[in-house]
Amino acid sequence: MMVFITHFTIGLIGGLVIFWICFRLSGAESTSAPFGLVFLGVACGLLALHLSPWATPAILTVYAFAGFKELLDF
């Protein structure tokens, strides 16, 4: 259970940091709460528990690439 909680927390905080960086770089002035980050944390926790602990950095890397691609397309 500690594996899930650890990777959930890492995924949630890492996703929040990535979201905050992309939000600041976009120049937007307001946003709603990023509830999707909870799903990101759950995905990190479940995949780390059942697949591999390396799933968490892989998921966060994909999330960062998607965020920066959206920033460039904006």
C-alpha positions as CSV (number, residue, x, y, z in Angstrom):
1,M,0.0,0.0,0.0
2,M,2.9,2.3,0.6
3,V,4.0,2.0,-3.0
4,F,0.6,3.3,-4.2
5,I,0.6,6.1,-1.7
6,T,4.1,7.2,-2.5
7,H,3.7,7.1,-6.3
8,F,0.2,8.8,-6.0
9,T,1.8,11.6,-4.0
10,I,4.7,11.9,-6.4
11,G,2.4,11.9,-9.4
12,L,0.0,14.5,-7.9
13,I,2.8,16.9,-6.8
14,G,4.8,16.4,-10.0
15,G,1.6,17.0,-12.1
16,L,0.8,20.1,-10.1
17,V,4.3,21.5,-10.7
18,I,4.1,20.8,-14.4
19,F,0.6,22.3,-14.6
20,W,1.8,25.4,-12.7
21,I,4.8,25.9,-15.0
22,C,2.7,25.6,-18.1
23,F,0.1,27.9,-16.6
24,R,2.6,30.6,-15.8
25,L,4.3,30.3,-19.2
26,S,0.9,30.6,-21.0
27,G,0.3,34.1,-19.5
28,A,-3.2,33.2,-18.4
29,E,-4.6,35.1,-15.4
30,S,-7.1,32.6,-14.0
31,T,-7.9,28.9,-14.1
32,S,-10.1,26.4,-12.5
33,A,-8.8,23.7,-10.1
34,P,-7.0,21.0,-12.1
35,F,-9.1,18.0,-10.8
36,G,-7.6,15.8,-13.6
37,L,-4.4,15.7,-11.6
38,V,-6.1,13.4,-9.1
39,F,-6.5,10.9,-12.0
40,L,-2.9,11.4,-12.9
41,G,-1.9,10.5,-9.4
42,V,-4.1,7.5,-9.3
43,A,-2.7,6.3,-12.7
44,C,0.9,6.7,-11.3
45,G,0.0,4.8,-8.2
46,L,-1.8,1.9,-9.9
47,L,0.8,1.5,-12.6
48,A,3.7,1.7,-10.1
49,L,1.9,-1.0,-8.0
50,H,1.0,-3.4,-10.8
51,L,3.5,-2.7,-13.6
52,S,6.7,-0.9,-12.6
53,P,7.8,2.0,-10.4
54,W,9.3,3.5,-13.5
55,A,5.8,4.2,-14.7
56,T,5.6,7.3,-12.6
57,P,8.4,9.2,-14.3
58,A,7.2,8.0,-17.7
59,I,3.7,9.3,-17.0
60,L,5.0,12.6,-15.8
61,T,7.3,12.9,-18.8
62,V,4.4,12.3,-21.2
63,Y,2.2,14.8,-19.2
64,A,5.0,17.4,-19.5
65,F,5.4,16.9,-23.2
66,A,1.6,17.2,-23.7
67,G,1.5,20.4,-21.6
68,F,4.4,22.0,-23.5
69,K,3.0,21.0,-26.9
70,E,-0.3,22.6,-26.0
71,L,1.6,25.7,-24.9
72,L,3.4,25.8,-28.2
73,D,0.2,25.3,-30.1
74,F,-1.4,28.1,-28.2
